[in-house]
Amino acid sequence: MAQELVQAIADLNEKEAVALTRSLLEKGVSPLEVLDDCRAAMQIVGERFECKQAFIPELIFAGEILKQITEIVKPYLQREAAAGKKLGKVVIGTVQGDIHDIGKNIVVFMLEINGFDVTDLGVDVPADRFVQAVKENGAGIVGLSGFLTVAYEPMKQTVQALRSAVPGVKIMIGGGPINEQIREYTGADAWGKSAVDAVAIAKAWVGA
């Protein structure tokens, strides 16, 4: 882990974070490691938000920094990605009550470059919108994102709605506070701590 990069992002030091990202990639550090540093940094930002040491503007600014880093990392990831036919369809979104999209956006990007057709519903998405999207495009996988603890109950309600309306769909959850205990509570099929986990889970489900 590049602790300097984690700290720069967590402290919202935009110029330093961007410069460190470029330097690490030029030195041959894996783009996946850089993204994992981003995840670790956002975990810190999320904890500060939960403790009221950071607020919505800080979350938004952190998101903007991460978008810049993602654009820098993207070409390096694309070089590592194998071209080929689509492996499957995924519907993803941040559940109702949560406006965080940083981690979700990285997951969307990683799924796309690994061969998945992704429908991104955005943030603050109600359960019925997930159901509607799955019915419309026939997706076999749904990803529910939540960065705050208030996302637990909406995640559970969304899982229940999907189970009732589209039996057989596979559901994974992720976000800063998500763990196995939360997976059990929500009834989801799997959880991941990173975009790499999300890709691995999705590939396993489609037999890739």
N, C-alpha and C positions, 0 to 999 in steps of 0.2 A: 504493500500500500504506500502511495506517495502522500505522506502525512501533510506535506506543505500544500499540496493541491486541495486535500480535504479541508484544511484550515482556511485556505483562501476563499473557497466557495462558502463555507459555513460563516465566515466573517464578512461575506458579500463584497470581497475585494475583487471587483470585476477584471481589471487590467492584469492583476497578478495571476488570477485563475486562468485566463485565456493564454497568457504567456507561458505559464507552466504546462498547460495542456499541449501546446505546440512543441515545447521543448521535450517533454516526455515521449511524444509520438516520434519525433525526429531521432530520438535516442534508441528507438526500437521497442519501447514499452508497448505491450499489447493494448489495443483499443478497448478490449473488454476490461482490462485492469483499470483503465481510465474511467470507464463507465461505473465500475464498482466503487471507485473513489467518489464519484458523484453521488452514488447511492448512500455511501457512508456520510457524506457531507449533509445530504438532505435529511438524514436521520437526525443529525444534530440540530438542524434548523427546525425540524418537526418537534423535537423535544423542547426547544426554546419556546416554540409557539404554544405548546401544551402548558408550559409553566408561565405563560404570559411575559416571557422575556423577549419575545418577537411577536409581530403582528402581521396582518394581511399584507401591508405594503412590502414587508421583508420577504414574505413568501413569494409574492409576485416578482420581486427583483431577483430572488434566488432562481426562480423559474426562467427569467430572461438570461441569466448567466448560463444556466444549463442548456438553454436552446443554442446559445453561441457555441458552447463546447460540443454539443451534438453535431452541429454543422461541420465543425473541424474534424471530429472523429469519423463522420460518415464515410468519406472516401477511403479511409483505412479499413473500415469494416467491409465496404463493398468489394475491396480487393480480396478479402478472405471468404466472401460469400460465393457459393457455387450457383451458377445460373441453372434454371430448370423449370419444370412445370409446377404449378401451384400444388401445395401439399394438402390444403384444406382451407375452410373458411372460419374466421374467428370474429366474434362481436366483442368489443371491449368498451369499457367506460368507467368513469368514477361514479360511485353510487350517490344516491340522493343525500343531500346534506353536506357533501364534501366538494370543494371547488379545486382541489389539488390535481394537477395534471402532469407534473414533471416526470415522475416515475412511469406513469402510464404512457407518455409520449415516447419514452425510451423503449418500453416494451413493444409498442406498436412498430417502431422502426426496426427493432431486432426481429420481430416476427415476419415483417415484410421482406427483409433481405434474406431471410431463411426460407422463403418460398410460400408464405401464407397470404391469403387474401383477407385483409383486415378491414372491418367496418368500425370506425372509431366514433362513438356516440358523444364524446366530450365529457363534460363534468356535470355533477348534480343531476344524474340521470335516474328517473323513477323506474320502479320495477317493470311497469307495463311497457315502457319504451324498450327495455331489453327484450321482453317477450315478443313485441312487435317486430323488432329487427331480426330476431332469429327466425321467426315465421316467414318474413319477407325474403331473406336470402338463403335460408336453409343451412345456416352455420351449425357445425357440430360441436363447436367449442365457444365458451363464453368466459371472458376475463373480467373480474370485478376488482376495481382499484379503490383503495381507501387509505388516506394518509393520517386521518385523525381517529381517535377512539369513538367519536360519534358515528363512525361509519359501520360499526359492528352490527347494529340492529337493522339498518337498511340493507346490509349485505345478506343477513339472514332472511329478511322478507323477500329480497330479490331471488335468492336461491329457491325459496319455497314457491314463488310465483312461476319460476322457470320449470321446476319439477312438475308442477300441476299442468302447465300449458304445453310444454314441449318435452315429454319424457325421453330420456336417452341422451339429452345434451350433456356434455361434460363441462364442469364449472371449476375454474381455478381463481383464487383470490391472491392479492398481493398488496403491499404498501408498507410504510414504515413500521407500524406496530403489529403487523400480522404474524402469527405463529401457528403451531399445530393446535393449540388450545382454541384459538379463534376459528380455525378451520372446522374443528369439531362442533363448535357452537353454531356456526352458520350452516353447516351441512354441505359445504363445498367438497368437491372431489380431491382437490389438491391445493397447496399453497406454495408460493415461492418468494424468496427474499430479494431476487434480482431478475433482471431481464433475461439473463442467461438461463436461470431456472425456468422461466416462463416458456422459453423456446424448447428446452429439454422436455418439459411436461407435454407441450403441444405435439412435439414430434413423436413422443412415446404413444400418445393417444391415437395418432394417425398411422402408427406403424412405420415411421420413417427412421 
